[in-house]
C-alpha cells in the first residue's frame, strides 16, 4: 500500500455529502471519511452534484480533501490511490471504469438493496430494472462489497451467493456521545414525540400518520415530524398530519444536523416505523442524544436497537400497538429513564466512528490492496 500520513490513499466517490446532504448516506460518508483521515489515511472525496442541488465546496484539512466532481475534467489521477470506494449507484459506471483503466481495487458500500427498496417504495418498470442492473454489476465486479447490517448481508448472499468471499458487514459509525455516557442530561419535562428523516413510504410514513392519530385520540401529546426529500406517499402523509392535527403536530422542513441533534435531545420518544431499513442511522442518532427510541422490527434496526440499547423494537405494524407503546412511555418517566441512560453507552460501545473506520481499514482496504485486481 502507498503511504500518505502513514495510511492508504483512498478515493471516495459519492453523490450525497454535506453541507447539503440528501439523506443519512451523506452524513455517514462524511463521518467515515473524517474518521479514516484521523487514523492516518489520505482521503480524497469526489462529490457529484445531483440535479437541482449545489456542487460541493472544495475543502482540504489534514488527510481529508473534498472537491466537486466535474463533467469536464477528472480532478485527480486515480492511479495514485490504493483503493476506490464508491457509495452511490449513480457513480457506478465511473467507479467501474476507474477500476478497469487504473487497475485500482474497488470497494462498494451498498447503502440499500435496490430490489428491496424499490419494492417497498412501490417503484417498478424500466427505471427499477435499470437500477437493479446497475447494482448487480457493482456486486459482480467490485473487489469487496460492504453491507451495513447482518440482515442486508444475508439477503444479498441469498440472491448473489458469489459475494460470499468478497463481502462483509461494517456498520455506520457516529461520533461519541457528549457528555460521557452515565451522566445523561436532565429529563425533558414536556418533550415531543419525534420522527426525523425522509418523507418516504419505506420510512413508514403511513404507519406514522395512523399512529399519531391513535395517540392523540387517547391523550394530549406534541409531535414533531421533521424531514422531506420524500415520495408521493410520504409527502401526502406529511401534508395530512399538518392539516389534521394543527397545534399538536408540527411538520418542519429538512433540518440541519445541529437542529436534529437538539430535537433529539428534547424528545420524549423518537419513532422509527420503517417498512424497509438497511441500517437505522436515525435510531442511532436519537440514542446518542439520550432519546428513547421505538423502532420497527425490520432489517438493520435489529442490529441497532438491541436489548442493551436505548430503544425497543415494536413487532407489529398495527398503529394501535404503536400508540400503546408511545402512551406507556409518555406516562412514565421511570420507563423512559433507563432507555435514556443506556442509549449513549450503547452507541459508544458498539457504533463509534473510529471503531468503524478501523474495521474498514483492517478488514476491507488492507485485504483488497494485497490482492490482484480481477
N, C-alpha and C positions, 0 to 999 in steps of 0.2 A: 504494500500500500504506500502511496505517496504520503508524505507527512507535511502538514501545514499546521502550525500551532500544536504539533505533537499528535495530530489525528488525521483521519481520512479527509479527502476533499469530496464533498457531497453536492451534487447539482439537483436541486429540488424544483419540480415543475408543478404549478398549481394555478387554478383559475379562481380560487377563493382565499382571500388573505386580508387581514386588517390593513388600513384603518376602516375599511368598509366591507366587513365580511358579510356574506350572504347567508351563512349557516354556521353550525358548530364546526364544520370542516375547517373553515378559515382560521378560527380560533385555535383549534387543535394543531394545525400545521405550524402556526407561528410559535406556539409553545414548544413544540417538538424541535423546531429549528433553533430556538434560543437555548434550549437545554443541551442540544448537541454541541453548539458553539461553546457553551460554558464548560463542556467536558473536553474541549481541545480540538474539535473538528472544525474544518473550514467549510462553511455552509453558504452556498450561493443559491438564493431563491429567485426564480423567474416567475413572474405573475402575469398571466394572460388576462386581459380585461374582457369581461363578459359584456354582451350588448347592453347598452344603457347604463353601464357602470364605469366610473373613472379609472384611469390607469393607476397602478401602484406608484407611490413616491419612492424614488431611489434613495436608499439609506445604506450606510455601512458602519458597523460598530463591532470592534473586536474581530471575532471569527465569523460574524454573520453579515452578509450583504444581501440586499433586496433590490431588484430593479424590474421595471416593466418589460414584458416580452413583446418586442416589436415585430410586425409582419415584414418589415423592410430588411432587417439585418439581425442575425442571431448574435446576441451580445457577448458571448463567451466562446472559448474553444473547448468543446466537450471532451476532447482527448486529454485535457489537463485534469480531469476529475477521475476519481476512483469508482464512483457509483452514481447512477442517475436514479432519482426516487420520484416517481410520478404519483400524484394524488387525485387527478381529475381526468375523467374519461374523455373530456373534450380535448385533452392533450395527448391522447393515446398514440395517434399516428406520429406525432413529433417524437415522443419517447421511443417508440419502436424504430424510427428512422435513425435517431441518435445511437441506439444500440447497434444497428446494422452498420452504420458508416464509421463510428468511432470505436466499436468493439468494447464499449464500456458496459459493465453489468447493469441490469435494470431491475429495480425493486418497485413493486406496485402495492400501494395500500388501498385495499378495497373498502371504501367507507360505507358501502352498502352492496348487497347483491341486487343487481339491476332487475332481474326477473321478479324477485320478491317485492321490491319497492314499487315497481310499476303495476304489479298485480294488485297489491293492497291500495295503490292510488288509483286503480281503475283506468290505467293508461294502456291502450292496445293499439294495434295497427302497425303501419310501416315504421313509425318513429320508435315504437317499443322494440320491434325486431332489429332496427339499426343499432340501438344502444346495447341490446343483448349481444349482438355480434361483435361490437367493439370490445365489450368486457371479456367475451370468450377468447378473443385474440390476445388480449393482455394476459389472461390466465395461461394461454398456451405458450407465449413467447417470453414472459418475464422470467428472470433468474430466481426470483423469490417473490411470493405474494404474502403480504401481511394482512391478517384479519383482526378485527377489534374485539371479538368475543368468541367464546367457545361455540356458541350457537351458530354464528356465521361460518366459522371454520368447518364445523360438522356438516352444515347444509351444503357448503361449496364442495366438500370432498364427496358427498353423495352424488353430485352431478358431474364433478370433474376429478375422478379418482387419481388422475395423473399428477395432481398437485400434492400428493401425499409427501413427497420428498422435497418439495420446493415451497413450502408454506408453513406458517405458524401464527400464533396469536401474540400480539403486542398491543395492550390496551392504550388508549389515550391517557396522557398524564395531565395533572393540574398542579399549579403552584401550591406549596404547603399552606395550610390554613393559618390565618392570623386572627387572634392570638394563638398561643400554643394550645393544642388540644388539652382538655382537662380544666380550662379556665374559660367556659363559654360566657358570652355577654349576657346582659340582663334579658329575662324573658319578655318578649314583646307583649304588651297588655292587650292590645286590640289589633294584632297584625292581620293582614288579609290572607285569604286563600289565593294562591298564585298559580297561574300557568304561564310559562315563558317558552317561546320557540316559534317555529314556522307554523303558519295557519294552513296546515295541510291535512288531508284526510288520514295519511299514515300516522300523524301525530295524535290521532284520537280526538279530533275536534268534535265529531258528532257525539261521542260519549261525554265529552266535556260539557257541551251545551245541555244535554239531558241531566247530567249530574248537578250542574249549577241550579237548574230549576228544581230538582228534587231536594237539594239542601235548603234553598230559600223557601220552599213550601213548609219546612219544618221549623226554621229558626231564622233569626236575624244573623246575617253574615256579610262580610265585604269580600268581593272578588276583584282581582286584577288579572286581566288577560293581556299579556304583552307579547308582541311579535309582529309578524307579517310575512312577506315573501311566500304567500300561500297559493293554493289551487282554488278552483271554483267552490268546492265543498267547504273547505276551511274558511274561506273569506265570507261565505254566506253565513256560516255559524257565528263568526265574529260579529257581523252586522246584526244578526238576530239577537245575540247577547246584549249588544249595546242598546238595541231598540226595546227589548222585552224587560230588561232589568235595570232601568235607569235609576241611578242612586245607589244600587247595590253592586253593580258590576262595571268597573272601568275597563274599557278596551283601549289600550295605548298603541302607538306605533312601535317600530323596531327601536329598541333601547340600546344605549351604549353599554360597554362592558361594565363600567363603574355603576351605571344606573341599575343594571340587572343584579349586580352583587349587592347593592344597597337594598333592592327589593327583596332579595332572598333573606338578607339579614333581618328584615322586619316581618317576614312571613310567619304566619301561624302554621301553615301547611303549604307544601308545594305539590301540585298534581302533575303526574307524567302518565297520561292514559293511552299511550301509543298503541296503534294497531301493529305496527312494524317498527322495530328499533334495533339497529345493528350494534349500538353501543349503549348510549344513555348518558350523554355528557350533561344534560340539564339536571338529572338526578344527582350526579356527582358534584356539580357546581353548587346546588342547593345544600347538600350535606356539608360541603366545605364551609359554607356560611353558617352552619348550625341550624338549618331549617329542617323540620320533619318532612319526610317525603312519603307520598303514596304513589306507587308505580304499578303499571300493568305487568302481569306475569308473562312477559314475552321476551324473546331474543336476548340481546346484550344486557337488558335490565336485570336479568337473573344473575349476571356476574357482578353487577354494581350494587344492587340492593340485596344484601345478604343478611342473615340473622344477626350478625355483629355490627351492622351498619346503622345509619341514622334514618332508615326507612323501612317500609313494609310493602310487600307485593300484594296486590289485590287480584285474587284468582277468579275474577268474574268480569264480564262486560255489562252487567246489569247496573244501570245508573242508581238504582235504589241501594244496591250494595255499596257502591262508592259513597253515596250520601251517608249511609250508616257509619262508614269509616271516618269520613270528614267530620261529621257531627260528634262522634265519640272523642276525637282529638280536640276539637274546639271546646268541648265541655270540660276537658280535664287537663290543666297544666301539668299534673302529675304524670299523665300519659305522654305528654309531649317532651317532658324534661329528659328522660333517658335517651330519646332519639336525638335531641339537640346535643347531648353530651357525646354520644357515640359517633355521630356523623363526622366531625372533624378528625377524630382519631382514626376512623376507618379510612378516610381519604389519605391522611398522612402515611398510614401503614402500608397501603396497597396501591395507591394511584398517584404517587408523586411524579412530577415531570422528569426529574433527574433519573429516577429509577427506570422509567420507560425509555429514556434516551440511552441509558447504559445497556439495556436489553437489546435495543436496536443496533447499537454499535457491536456488541459481542455476539449476538445470535443471528444477525442478519447481514450487516455490512461486512464484517470480517470474513465469514464463510464465502460470500459471493465474490469478494475480491481475490480470493485464493483459488478460484476455480476457473477453468477455461470457459469463455463465453460460448454457449451452444450455437 
